[in-house]
């Protein structure tokens, strides 16, 4: 068959087949960097739990872990993309990623000077930690020193990095809010509520909401004392509905009986 522009190109082989997965994993282990990046590109597609498990079973995590430490931006970003795809497929795959030793190199990438690498690594860590039952995964990120690195990225000059870091801290704040507070996370998160990017404002609001929802009265008092209420209340009038919803979620999380609802809301403008 031919298209109007000439011969029709053949569709690429299904990357979900065992044969193709085996070949791609072999490419990940190649000494040729171009072949490694090509394999990552082929694997950087939507991935369900079955396909993620097949990729894990084929031995992909070891070469991906090595690529996360390649010292080359393109390779590190490509590896982050695939690890993120595996992690997004659900809890079993996330556990394999953690047990496969990928968390320490991901945390190390947060210290990169390259914003693309920082952003991708933070997004992968957020995906790993977003399951409410992922306590062991969150502990692994904390143990690897992830929280201080993410807090530092909140002061980045790049909105994408700030948003990714705030998103990861939000996921880590499930049962671990005190770690974020102790690492100095509140002042930069509150500062980001006034950022010019709605995505950053929303991510910071959601992080504060998670911190306040950690069933810790002290955490809520810390958030209020740090001055979060006025900017959160102002964001209720934001143009973007996602920002409004995130700010409202943070305020609701503060407003429990134990947190003295009336007196807190009385601090609004």
RONU-653097 format. One line per field, with one value per residue (C-alpha): x, z, y; chain; residue in one letter. Coordinates in Angstrom, 3 decimals. Layout:
xx: X;...;
zz: Z;...;
yy: Y;...;
unit: A;...;
code: A;...;
END
This chain:
xx: 0.000;1.080;0.042;-0.304;3.186;4.791;5.177;3.459;5.881;5.639;4.379;7.036;6.905;4.851;7.148;5.058;6.031;8.520;10.908;11.004;11.291;14.240;15.929;15.293;16.635;19.738;20.091;19.840;22.902;24.812;28.110;26.797;25.100;23.008;21.577;20.779;18.949;17.115;15.886;14.711;12.834;11.061;10.106;8.937;5.245;2.154;2.694;0.134;0.978;1.426;3.868;5.795;6.129;7.322;9.957;11.077;11.179;13.310;15.943;15.493;16.021;19.733;20.771;18.297;19.876;23.268;21.938;20.646;24.298;25.634;26.837;25.275;22.108;20.404;21.017;19.928;16.744;15.933;16.401;14.239;11.487;11.407;11.657;8.799;6.720;7.361;6.495;3.263;1.861;1.060;2.297;4.057;6.209;7.023;8.216;10.455;11.946;12.773;14.072;16.099;18.135;16.873;16.020;19.572;20.611;17.304;17.948;21.483;20.054;18.145;21.574;22.321;22.956;20.724;17.094;15.766;17.433;16.242;12.657;12.486;14.019;11.626;8.648;9.719;10.078;6.606;5.188;6.912;5.432;1.914;0.311;-1.125;0.124;3.656;5.142;8.248;8.853;8.517;10.878;13.390;13.340;13.737;16.566;18.363;18.282;15.561;13.662;16.429;17.274;13.662;13.320;16.400;14.835;11.871;14.240;15.047;14.685;12.703;8.974;9.000;11.594;9.707;6.457;8.049;9.775;6.584;4.688;7.205;7.141;3.355;3.563;6.273;4.158;1.758;2.740;6.091;5.089;7.457;10.400;9.450;8.997;12.300;14.094;12.888;10.200;7.511;9.003;9.770;6.422;4.572;6.661;5.601;1.948;2.688;4.473;3.440;2.803;-0.511;1.037;3.569;0.885;-1.254;1.619;2.682;-0.909;-1.278;1.965;0.724;-2.598;-0.797;1.318;-1.804;-3.633;-0.945;-3.071;-0.492;-1.712;1.861;2.326;-0.766;0.343;3.736;2.057;-0.141;2.703;4.802;2.170;0.404;-3.166;-3.315;-1.823;-3.957;-7.104;-6.087;-5.714;-9.401;-9.918;-7.373;-8.477;-7.364;-9.830;-7.040;-5.323;-8.596;-9.264;-5.771;-5.887;-9.311;-8.021;-5.184;-7.569;-9.960;-7.079;-6.290;-9.863;-10.367;-11.685;-8.251;-6.775;-9.033;-10.838;-12.399;-9.273;-7.196;-9.612;-9.876;-6.333;-7.475;-7.389;
zz: 0.000;-0.658;0.880;-1.109;-0.082;-1.187;0.232;3.570;6.417;8.300;11.866;14.510;16.320;19.471;22.354;24.650;23.035;24.939;22.009;21.552;25.296;25.491;22.615;24.137;27.525;25.780;24.143;27.540;28.558;25.399;25.563;22.822;24.301;21.179;21.403;25.078;24.407;21.473;23.735;26.327;23.654;22.541;26.137;26.971;26.315;28.424;30.471;32.245;35.183;33.003;30.649;33.524;35.218;31.964;31.659;35.250;34.690;31.588;33.787;32.784;36.184;36.508;33.263;33.963;37.374;35.679;33.163;35.998;36.952;33.422;33.970;30.670;30.546;27.648;29.099;32.602;31.377;29.144;32.026;34.299;31.688;31.567;35.339;35.635;33.184;35.151;38.420;37.050;36.423;40.083;43.440;42.485;39.882;42.273;44.827;42.215;41.357;45.023;45.664;42.467;43.973;41.815;44.615;45.642;42.073;41.562;44.713;43.524;40.271;42.310;42.986;39.273;37.877;34.896;35.333;32.969;35.025;38.296;37.102;35.729;38.851;41.141;39.062;39.252;43.032;43.265;41.238;43.464;46.589;45.454;46.569;50.061;50.884;49.765;53.232;52.462;49.283;51.057;53.754;51.062;49.621;53.077;53.968;50.733;51.708;49.263;51.395;51.840;48.136;47.137;49.550;47.989;44.534;45.690;45.373;41.749;39.157;36.949;37.453;36.168;38.756;41.545;40.571;40.396;43.762;45.454;43.944;45.310;48.749;48.741;48.210;50.859;53.378;53.720;57.250;56.945;57.144;60.047;57.828;55.331;58.103;59.779;56.435;56.199;53.624;54.872;54.008;50.354;49.892;51.252;49.073;46.015;46.782;45.336;42.243;38.810;37.531;38.418;38.241;40.894;43.079;42.829;43.638;46.657;47.918;47.589;49.472;52.330;52.264;52.631;55.466;57.316;56.644;58.378;61.539;63.450;65.241;65.631;61.861;61.283;63.895;62.199;58.839;60.320;62.286;59.104;57.534;55.109;55.775;54.085;50.754;50.734;51.302;48.500;46.167;46.627;44.198;41.683;38.071;37.706;39.233;40.058;42.187;43.922;44.680;46.017;48.258;49.546;50.278;52.338;54.310;54.929;56.156;58.711;59.865;62.272;65.786;67.157;65.042;66.335;63.073;63.888;65.174;62.193;59.564;61.429;60.267;56.679;55.013;
yy: 0.000;3.549;6.829;10.030;10.978;7.707;4.182;3.695;3.165;-0.114;0.150;-0.423;-3.767;-3.974;-3.125;-5.303;-8.618;-10.787;-10.916;-7.158;-6.501;-8.876;-7.063;-3.637;-4.693;-6.004;-2.579;-0.915;-2.907;-2.015;-0.179;2.082;5.138;5.743;2.226;2.735;5.987;4.397;1.594;4.111;6.034;2.855;2.032;5.552;4.823;4.236;1.113;-1.061;-3.322;-6.416;-4.734;-3.142;-6.520;-8.092;-5.395;-5.959;-9.723;-9.166;-7.517;-3.878;-2.293;-3.042;-1.302;1.512;2.015;2.246;4.786;6.945;7.311;7.771;11.328;12.369;14.452;12.695;9.233;10.218;11.903;8.921;6.477;8.651;8.580;4.773;4.327;6.800;4.771;1.583;3.320;4.768;1.293;0.669;-0.561;-3.820;-2.098;0.764;-1.761;-3.380;0.015;0.660;-2.846;-2.610;0.199;3.058;5.492;6.547;7.472;9.300;11.333;12.017;13.399;15.984;17.521;17.815;21.277;20.465;21.496;18.804;16.084;17.627;17.881;14.351;12.826;14.714;13.608;9.958;10.176;11.728;8.842;6.295;7.882;8.738;5.455;5.879;2.382;3.191;3.729;1.672;3.652;6.982;5.727;4.768;8.295;9.832;7.435;8.358;12.042;13.025;15.531;18.163;17.890;18.475;21.388;22.983;22.664;24.764;27.740;26.914;29.654;27.294;26.777;23.212;22.213;24.005;22.307;18.861;19.305;20.517;17.591;15.111;16.723;16.492;12.742;12.381;14.304;11.381;10.239;12.046;15.724;16.363;15.439;18.141;20.715;19.784;20.146;23.752;23.082;25.476;28.902;28.067;26.297;29.305;31.607;29.591;30.342;33.753;32.427;33.647;30.102;28.485;25.008;25.959;27.550;24.440;22.084;24.155;24.310;20.552;20.004;22.174;20.319;16.986;18.336;19.549;16.285;14.241;14.072;16.072;19.170;20.409;20.274;22.396;24.894;25.101;25.801;28.517;30.091;30.211;32.468;30.130;31.251;34.678;33.541;30.394;32.437;34.800;31.832;31.043;33.926;32.648;32.361;28.757;26.247;23.804;26.441;27.281;23.609;22.985;26.068;25.054;21.534;22.998;25.210;22.333;20.176;22.878;23.191;20.345;20.806;20.023;22.778;25.554;26.170;29.510;31.197;30.041;31.246;34.503;35.290;35.808;39.221;
unit: A;A;A;A;A;A;A;A;A;A;A;A;A;A;A;A;A;A;A;A;A;A;A;A;A;A;A;A;A;A;A;A;A;A;A;A;A;A;A;A;A;A;A;A;A;A;A;A;A;A;A;A;A;A;A;A;A;A;A;A;A;A;A;A;A;A;A;A;A;A;A;A;A;A;A;A;A;A;A;A;A;A;A;A;A;A;A;A;A;A;A;A;A;A;A;A;A;A;A;A;A;A;A;A;A;A;A;A;A;A;A;A;A;A;A;A;A;A;A;A;A;A;A;A;A;A;A;A;A;A;A;A;A;A;A;A;A;A;A;A;A;A;A;A;A;A;A;A;A;A;A;A;A;A;A;A;A;A;A;A;A;A;A;A;A;A;A;A;A;A;A;A;A;A;A;A;A;A;A;A;A;A;A;A;A;A;A;A;A;A;A;A;A;A;A;A;A;A;A;A;A;A;A;A;A;A;A;A;A;A;A;A;A;A;A;A;A;A;A;A;A;A;A;A;A;A;A;A;A;A;A;A;A;A;A;A;A;A;A;A;A;A;A;A;A;A;A;A;A;A;A;A;A;A;A;A;A;A;A;A;A;A;A;A;A;A;A;A;A;
code: X;X;X;X;X;X;X;X;X;X;X;X;X;X;X;X;X;X;X;X;X;X;X;X;X;X;X;X;X;X;X;X;X;X;X;X;X;X;X;X;X;X;X;X;X;X;X;X;X;X;X;X;X;X;X;X;X;X;X;X;X;X;X;X;X;X;X;X;X;X;X;X;X;X;X;X;X;X;X;X;X;X;X;X;X;X;X;X;X;X;X;X;X;X;X;X;X;X;X;X;X;X;X;X;X;X;X;X;X;X;X;X;X;X;X;X;X;X;X;X;X;X;X;X;X;X;X;X;X;X;X;X;X;X;X;X;X;X;X;X;X;X;X;X;X;X;X;X;X;X;X;X;X;X;X;X;X;X;X;X;X;X;X;X;X;X;X;X;X;X;X;X;X;X;X;X;X;X;X;X;X;X;X;X;X;X;X;X;X;X;X;X;X;X;X;X;X;X;X;X;X;X;X;X;X;X;X;X;X;X;X;X;X;X;X;X;X;X;X;X;X;X;X;X;X;X;X;X;X;X;X;X;X;X;X;X;X;X;X;X;X;X;X;X;X;X;X;X;X;X;X;X;X;X;X;X;X;X;X;X;X;X;X;X;X;X;X;X;X;
END
